[in-house]
Amino acid sequence: MPKKAVVKKAAAKRTSKRSGAGRPKGTGKFGCETKVIRVPIHLVDEIYDFIRRKINH
């Protein structure tokens, strides 16, 4: 029993964020906030091609 409590406590400690940590919002390549999405691996190249066409258009 005590081991589970220790594991949960350690996991909670790792997930807490530091205030002000990381890159400031809006300072990336496009100057706006971004969102991470999950896509099927077999579509990754097609999605990159689509994005490149949109950016260069």
C-alpha positions in Angstrom: 0.0 0.0 0.0 2.6 2.7 0.9 4.4 2.2 -2.5 1.2 3.2 -4.4 0.9 6.4 -2.4 4.5 7.3 -3.0 4.1 6.7 -6.8 1.0 8.9 -7.0 2.8 11.6 -5.1 5.8 11.5 -7.3 3.6 11.6 -10.5 1.8 14.6 -9.2 5.1 16.4 -8.5 6.3 15.8 -12.1 3.2 17.1 -13.7 3.1 20.5 -11.9 4.3 23.4 -14.1 6.6 26.1 -13.1 5.3 29.6 -13.4 6.7 31.4 -16.4 8.4 28.3 -17.8 8.7 27.7 -21.5 8.5 29.9 -24.6 6.2 33.0 -24.4 2.9 32.6 -26.4 2.9 34.2 -29.8 6.7 34.1 -30.3 6.7 31.1 -32.7 7.1 31.0 -36.5 3.5 32.2 -37.2 3.2 34.6 -34.3 0.1 33.0 -32.8 -0.8 30.2 -30.4 -0.5 26.6 -31.7 -2.2 23.3 -30.9 -0.8 19.9 -31.0 -2.8 17.3 -32.9 -2.5 13.6 -33.4 -2.7 12.3 -37.0 -2.3 8.8 -38.5 1.3 8.2 -39.5 0.3 7.3 -43.0 -1.1 10.8 -43.5 1.9 12.8 -42.2 3.6 13.4 -45.5 0.3 14.4 -47.2 -0.4 16.9 -44.4 3.1 18.4 -44.6 2.7 18.8 -48.4 -0.7 20.4 -47.9 0.7 22.9 -45.3 3.7 23.7 -47.6 1.3 24.5 -50.5 -0.9 26.7 -48.2 2.1 28.7 -46.9 3.7 29.2 -50.3 0.4 30.0 -52.0 
